[in-house]
Amino acid sequence: MIKIPLFNVFFLILFCSSSLICSTLSERDQSLFLEINHYRTPFLDRSHQFLNYTQSGGGLIYLGLGVHGLIKGDRAEKNLAILGFTNLAYNTIVTEALKATFQRVRPKLALDPVYGSYEHSWVTKHLITSERHSFPSLSASSALGSVYLLDHYLKLKWYWKTMGYGWVVLLGYSRIYQGAHYPMDILGGFLLGYLNAKTILYLEEKGFFRKMKVGVYPIEGTEILVVNIGKKF
């Protein structure tokens, strides 16, 4: 049996508290959103439009790690890529379930005027149906969870860590600037992304994925590597 670690219970309570704070401070949250969203300059418009296209940055990094691992025959990189995609999938399921629960309408659909235009991520556009709901932010939770997982395994140097978490913060700010999320949506997304990444790390450290045979394995007698979930070849 997999036991739930105490930090998960603590952060789950903290996350639920953030949802209560979100509803309690709704007026202040909307006010802060309007302050950020209405401060426009041509430079910020171009910068945030670019940031909008980086929402899938975590997935692209894991894809690059997987491809590089396959080329170099580095099983550690391949397994990190699989763990990263597992985290993204788990995070998406949890985030979307919470969006369906809280059903907070996006500011662009609830307030007027709201400036900016934004693109949903590929996952949201093609696999998810809650485009109307904003709390918590999937972009924020995915970005922070991805960087945290990479930092945990790769022990990033301070400058890479600064760039990674800097991108996470700028992406969160951009989602407000573009009219997609309230500030509390972003903070809730950051907290949830951290919680989900810690859950995946906990399961991995307890051998859950090894028991499930999740990883990259060679087919005996060949040089072919396969991604396998279930019975080991």
C-alpha positions in Angstrom: 0.0 0.0 0.0 1.2 3.5 -0.9 1.0 5.8 2.1 0.2 9.5 1.6 3.2 11.5 2.9 2.5 14.2 5.4 3.8 17.0 3.1 1.0 16.1 0.6 -1.7 16.4 3.3 -0.2 19.7 4.4 -0.1 21.1 0.9 -3.5 19.7 0.0 -4.9 21.6 3.0 -3.0 24.7 1.9 -4.3 24.4 -1.7 -7.9 24.1 -0.5 -7.3 27.1 1.7 -6.1 29.0 -1.4 -9.4 28.2 -3.1 -11.3 29.6 -0.1 -9.0 32.7 -0.1 -9.7 33.0 -3.8 -13.4 33.2 -3.2 -13.1 35.4 -0.1 -10.7 37.9 -1.7 -12.4 37.7 -5.1 -12.9 41.5 -5.3 -9.2 42.2 -4.5 -8.2 39.4 -6.9 -10.2 41.0 -9.7 -8.8 44.4 -8.9 -5.2 43.2 -9.1 -6.0 41.4 -12.3 -7.3 44.6 -13.9 -4.3 46.6 -12.7 -1.9 44.1 -14.4 -4.1 43.5 -17.5 -4.7 47.2 -18.2 -1.0 48.3 -18.0 -0.1 47.9 -21.7 2.9 48.8 -23.7 4.0 47.7 -27.2 7.1 46.0 -25.7 5.0 44.1 -23.1 2.5 43.1 -25.9 5.3 41.5 -28.0 7.0 39.9 -25.0 3.9 38.3 -23.6 2.8 37.1 -27.0 6.1 35.3 -27.2 5.7 33.9 -23.7 2.3 32.6 -24.7 3.9 30.3 -27.2 6.2 28.7 -24.5 3.4 27.1 -22.5 4.5 23.6 -23.7 8.1 24.3 -22.8 8.2 21.5 -20.1 6.9 18.9 -22.5 9.4 20.0 -25.2 12.3 19.7 -22.8 11.3 16.2 -21.8 10.9 15.3 -25.5 14.4 16.6 -26.2 15.7 14.6 -23.2 14.0 11.4 -24.5 15.3 11.8 -28.1 18.9 12.6 -26.8 18.7 9.6 -24.5 17.7 7.4 -27.4 20.5 8.7 -29.6 23.2 8.4 -26.9 21.8 5.3 -25.3 21.4 7.0 -22.0 18.8 5.2 -20.0 18.7 7.8 -17.2 17.7 10.5 -19.6 15.1 8.3 -21.2 13.6 7.4 -17.9 13.6 11.0 -16.7 11.7 11.9 -19.9 9.1 9.2 -19.2 8.8 10.4 -15.6 8.4 14.0 -16.8 5.6 13.0 -19.2 4.0 11.0 -16.4 4.1 14.0 -14.2 2.6 16.2 -16.9 -0.2 13.7 -17.5 -1.0 13.4 -13.8 -0.9 17.1 -13.3 -3.3 17.7 -16.2 -5.8 15.2 -14.8 -5.7 16.7 -11.3 -5.8 20.3 -12.5 -8.7 19.7 -14.9 -10.6 17.9 -12.2 -10.2 20.8 -9.9 -11.2 23.2 -12.6 -14.4 21.3 -13.1 -15.0 21.4 -9.4 -14.5 25.1 -8.8 -15.8 26.2 -12.2 -14.3 29.7 -11.9 -15.1 31.5 -15.2 -12.1 33.0 -17.0 -11.7 36.8 -16.6 -12.0 37.4 -20.3 -15.5 35.9 -20.1 -16.5 37.5 -16.8 -15.1 41.1 -16.8 -15.2 44.0 -19.2 -13.0 45.4 -20.5 -10.2 42.8 -20.6 -7.3 43.3 -23.0 -5.0 40.8 -24.7 -5.5 37.6 -26.6 -4.2 34.2 -25.7 -3.8 30.8 -27.1 -4.7 27.7 -25.1 -2.0 25.1 -24.9 -2.2 22.1 -27.3 -3.4 19.9 -24.5 -6.3 22.2 -23.6 -7.3 22.8 -27.2 -7.3 19.1 -28.2 -7.8 17.0 -25.1 -9.6 19.2 -22.5 -13.1 20.6 -22.5 -12.8 23.2 -19.6 -11.6 26.2 -21.7 -14.1 28.4 -19.8 -12.6 27.6 -16.4 -9.6 29.3 -14.9 -8.8 28.0 -11.4 -6.2 26.6 -11.0 -4.0 27.5 -14.0 -2.8 24.4 -16.0 0.0 26.5 -17.6 1.3 27.5 -14.1 1.0 24.1 -12.6 2.7 22.3 -15.6 5.5 24.9 -15.8 6.5 24.8 -12.1 6.1 21.1 -11.8 8.4 20.5 -14.9 11.1 22.8 -13.7 11.0 21.4 -10.1 11.3 17.8 -11.4 14.2 18.8 -13.7 16.0 20.6 -10.9 15.5 17.7 -8.5 17.1 15.1 -10.9 19.6 17.2 -12.8 20.7 19.4 -9.8 20.6 22.5 -12.0 23.3 25.1 -11.6 22.1 28.4 -10.1 21.9 30.2 -13.5 19.9 27.4 -15.1 17.7 27.3 -12.0 17.2 31.1 -12.2 16.3 30.9 -15.8 13.9 28.0 -15.2 12.0 29.5 -12.3 12.2 32.9 -14.0 10.4 31.5 -17.0 7.8 30.0 -14.7 7.1 33.4 -13.0 7.0 35.3 -16.3 4.7 32.7 -17.8 2.3 33.2 -14.9 2.4 36.9 -15.2 1.9 36.6 -18.9 -1.3 34.6 -18.4 -2.7 37.5 -16.4 -1.5 40.1 -18.9 -3.2 38.2 -21.7 -6.5 38.0 -19.9 -6.5 34.2 -19.4 -6.2 34.0 -15.5 -6.6 35.9 -12.3 -3.6 36.2 -10.0 -5.0 33.6 -7.6 -5.4 31.1 -10.5 -1.7 31.4 -11.1 -0.7 31.1 -7.4 -3.0 28.1 -7.0 -1.5 26.6 -10.2 2.1 27.0 -8.8 1.1 25.4 -5.5 -0.7 22.5 -7.2 2.2 22.0 -9.7 4.6 21.7 -6.8 2.3 19.3 -4.9 1.8 17.1 -8.0 5.6 16.9 -8.7 6.3 16.0 -5.1 3.7 13.2 -5.4 5.4 11.8 -8.5 8.8 12.0 -6.8 7.5 10.3 -3.7 5.9 7.4 -5.8 9.2 7.0 -7.8 11.3 7.0 -4.6 9.0 4.4 -3.1 9.5 2.1 -6.1 5.9 2.5 -7.4 7.0 2.9 -11.0 9.5 0.1 -10.8 6.8 -2.2 -9.5 4.6 -1.1 -12.4 7.6 -1.7 -14.7 7.4 1.9 -16.1 10.5 2.7 -18.0 12.7 2.0 -21.0 13.7 -1.6 -21.5 15.7 -3.5 -24.1 14.1 -6.4 -25.9 16.2 -9.4 -25.1 18.5 -10.5 -27.9 18.1 -7.2 -29.9 19.2 -3.6 -29.7 15.6 -2.3 -29.7 14.4 -0.3 -26.8 10.8 0.0 -25.9 8.8 2.1 -23.5 6.8 -0.3 -21.4 4.1 0.0 -18.8 3.1 -3.3 -17.3 4.8 -6.6 -17.7 8.6 -6.4 -18.3 10.0 -7.8 -21.5 
